[in-house]
Amino acid sequence: MKNIMVIADVREGVLRHVSFEMVTKALEIAQGAKVTALVLGHHITESALQLLQYGVHDLWTVDDPSLEVYQPQVFVNTIEEALNRLKADVIFMAHSAVYRDLAPRLAAKFSAGLASDVIAVVREDDDVYATRPIYAGKAFVKVRLEGNPVFITVRPNNLEAIPVAKDPSANVVAMDSKTSTSLPTIVKDVFQQAVGKVDLTEAKVIVSGGRGVQSESGFVPLYELAQQLGAAVGASRAACDAGYCDYALQIGQTGKVVTPDLYIACGISGAIQHLAGMSNAKVIVAINKDPEAPIFKVADYGIVGDLFEVVPVLTEALKSRQVNGM
């Protein structure tokens, strides 16, 4: 293995934390190989410099208006040019909306292997192994990556990010984007609905509501608790289908897959579809009136009670701790 490339994940000009996680893992398995980070976007040069603190050997930036919004062919052409220059053996990308679409395109273009939604990567001798969930998270498979190059998409919040350099000395290279006048499609505008200040897929704490919240207003106590915890708010499919909240909050097999440090499930029964999206959370707290609810089988802590009584008590307790300087 000679070269590893980490393609940073950028949202609105800001690096997502998974970018640092991927760099740390790339350095861990490098064993003498060069680790190069590639950052694509618009007005991203200053933000990209944060990667130097995580020990990358080279930092390549492509700062161009054509990369401000995701246009598949422009991104593919630009990344292809970078990979042809670097001759990378292993390429890390985030398992995000953009790179879930890009990774298969790139793997097909290079006739390369692809391991997607990876939660662990190890190197044993000269072989790289990736672990990923299968059967909606009921089992895990460890696969050996063959070929050159190979692509890996990493699930956010599963790897550790460790700063290693106080005085970065990496080479910083500015590249040009590879636009084309014959693009099959052109993205003119992207409309995003604001659903919260904290990104669900990278949130360390999530407060989530299910059918038990009973209405749109039933989410208000959850938002108040989330505010005290600095948390994101999520929802089960049942809550979204009932019109209590936007589908952008949906967690589950057909929604977002999350791995927070703390997941608080309020009024969620624990259907298989929902568990597939959150069962790998480090600590799960369940609040439900039904003591037989399936969510209690995966929960580390369970509270049998009415969420409209329990959640406000938790919120007030957190406020009290802040007032008392704890």
N, C-alpha and C positions, 0 to 999 in steps of 0.2 A: 504494500500500500504506500503510495507516494503522496497523494493529495486528497484532502477532504474538503468539500465545500458545504457551507451552511448558508442557505438562502433565508435571510431574515424575513419575519412576518411583520408587515407594516400596516397600520390602520390610521388613516387621516394624518399621515406624516410622522406618526409616533411608533416606535418599536414596541411590539408586544413582548411580554415577559418570556414567552416560549422561545424567543430568539436567543436569549441568554442561556436558557436551559440547553438548547441544542449545541451551542458553542462549548459549554462545559463538558457535555457528553462527547463531542467530537474530539476535544483535547484528551479526554480520558482514553479513548480507543486509538488515538493517533499513533502512539509509540514511535515517534520520530517523523511521522508524516506531517506535511504542512497543512494547517487549517486556515482556509480562506473564507471570509464572510462576504456575501453579496447582498447589497441592500438596493432595492428598486423602489422608486416612487417619485414624488415631487416635493421639494422643500424638505428633503430627508437627510441632507449631508450632515447637519449639526447633530441630529438625533442618532445617526449611524455611528458617530464617534464613541458612543457609550460602549460599543462592542469591544473597543480597545481595552477597556478595563477588565474584560473577561479572557484576555490572553490570545486573541486571534493573531496569526502571524502576518496575514495580509487582509486589508479591508478594501473591497471594491464597491464603489457607489455608482449608481446610474440615476441621476437626478434630472428628470425630464417631464414636461407637462403631459406627454403622451402616456405616462405611467401613473398619473394622478388617480385615475379610476381603472379598474381591472378590464383590460381588453385582451382576451386570450392570445391572439396571434402576436401582438406586440410583446407581451410578456414571454411567450415561447421563443420568439426570435431572439430577444435580448439574452435570455438565459442560455439558449443554445450557443450563442456567440461566446459567452463567458465560459461555458463548459468546454467548448472546443479549444479555448486558449489555455485553460488550466489543466485539462485532461484529468479531471477528478475521478477517483475510484469510488467514493461514497458521497452521496448528496443528501443532506438533511433538509427537510421542509416541514413546516407546521401542518398538522391535520386541521386546517381551517377551511373556510368556504372557498377561498381563492385557490389554495394549493391542493385541495381535494379534486379540483377540476384540472389544475395544471399538471400534477404529478403523473397521471396516466398518459397525458399527451406527450410529456417529455420522455417517459419510459418507452412509449411506442416509437417515438422518433429515434431513440438511441438503441432500440431493440434490447432494452435493459430490464432487469428485475426490479420489482417494486414491492415493498412491505408497507402497508398502510395502517394508520391508527395504532402506532406502536407505543407501548408503555414502558419498555425497557430495551436497552441495547448493551451487549457485552462483546468483548473480543477474546477469543480463545485461540491462542497461537496465531495463525494467519487468517483465521475465519471470523467473520462478524455474524452474530446471532441477534435476531430481533424477536421480542415477545409481543404478541397482540391478542386481544380478546376475540373469541368466536362464539357463535350461538348466542348472540345478544348478551355477552358477558358471562355466560354460564360456565365457560371453560376458557383456557388460554393455550396458545400454541407457540412454541419456540421454533423459529425457522432459521436455517442457515442461508445467508445471502450469497448467491453465486453470480458470476459474471462481472463484467467491468464496462460501464459503471453499474452501480445499484442505487436505487432511490428509496428513501425512508421518509414517511410522514409521521410526525411525532404528536401524540395527543398532549395538549397543554396541561401543565400542573402535575406531571408525572416524573419529571427529572429535576435534579437539583441544579440551581444556577449559582456558581461560585466565582466572585471577582478574584482575579489573581495578579493584576498588574497595576501598581500605583503610578508608574512612569512608563506609559505605553510607548513602544518604539516600532510598532508595526508599520509596514508600508501601506500608504493610502493611495489608491488608484481611482481616478474618475474615468468612467467609461461612457460611451454614447449609447443611447437606446437604438434598437433596430426596428424603426417604423417601416411601413410599407404603404404604397399608394393603392394597393389592390387588396385591402383587407376585406374579408367576406362579410364582416359585421363591424359596426362602429358604435361604441357606447357614447351617447350624447349626455345623458344625465343619470344620476343615481339618487333615488329618493329613499331615505332611511327614516323609519319611525323611531323616535327616541323612546326607549323603554327603561332606561336606568343609567346611572352614572358609572356603574361597575359592569364590566364585560362578564357575562355568565361563564364563558368557557375558561376564563382565567381567574375567576373570583376565588378567594381563599375561604370565604364564608358565604353560604347561600341559605336564604329563608324561602321556602317553597310552599305553595298552597295548592290544595286539590279541591275536589267537589265539596268538601266540608266547609269551605269558606262561604258557600251559599249564594254569593252575589259579587258584583264588581266592588261594592263598598266593603265587602268582607276582606278584601286585600289590604285595606287601610291599616289595620293593626300589624300586618306583616311588614308593610313599608316602614312603619314606625320602629319596629324591632330591628329591621335591616339598617335603618339609619344609625341606631345606637351601636351596631356591630360593624359598621362600615362594609355591609354585605350587599350582595346582589339579590334580587327577588326573582324566583322562578315559579313554574307552575306545572301541574300534571296536564296530560292531554284532556282529561275530563273537564278540568277547569277552563281550558281554552275552548273546547267544543261547546261548553255551556255559555260562552260569551262573557265570562268573568274577567278575562284579560286577553291581551294580544298573543297571537301564536309565536311571536318572537321570544316569549318567555318559556315556551314549552321545553321541558326536559324529558328525555325518553328515547326509545328506539327510533321514533320518527321525528324527534326533536333534537335538542342539543345533548351531547354527552359531556358530563362535567366530573371533575375530580377535586372537589374542594377539601380543605382541611376539616371543615365543619359543615354538615348539611342538616338543616332543621326542617323536617317535613311536617306541615301543619294541615290536618284534615285530609291526608293522602292515604288511601287504603293500602297501596303497595302492589298495584297490578304489575305483571311481568314486563309490560311495555315501558312502564316508568322506571322500574328497577334497573333495566338495561342501561339507563342513562345516568344513574347516580350511585349504584351499589358499590363502586370503588372509592367512594368518599372515605377519608381517613376516619372520621367520627360521624356517626349518624344519630340524630336525636329525633324521635317520632312523638308527635302529639296527636292523639286520636281518642274519640269517645268509645270506640269499639275495641275492647281488650283482645279480640280475636283477629284484628286487622293484620293482614300479611306483612305490613311494613315493620311490625315489631320483631319479625323473625330475622331481619337484617340490621335492625337498629342496635347501637351500642347502649343507648339509654332510651327508655320509653316513659312517657307520661300519659296515663289514661285519664283523659279529662277533656272538657270543652275548650277548644282553642281560643274562643273569645273570652274565656276567663284566664287561661294559662298564659297566653302571649302578652297581654297587658301587664301581668305581674312580672314577667321576665323583663319587659321594657322598663318598667318603673325601677326594678332592682338595678338595672344597668345605669339608669339615670342617677340613682342614689349613689352608686359607686363613683361616678364621675364628679358629683357634687362634693363627695367626701375626699376626693383626691386619690382614690384607689386606682 
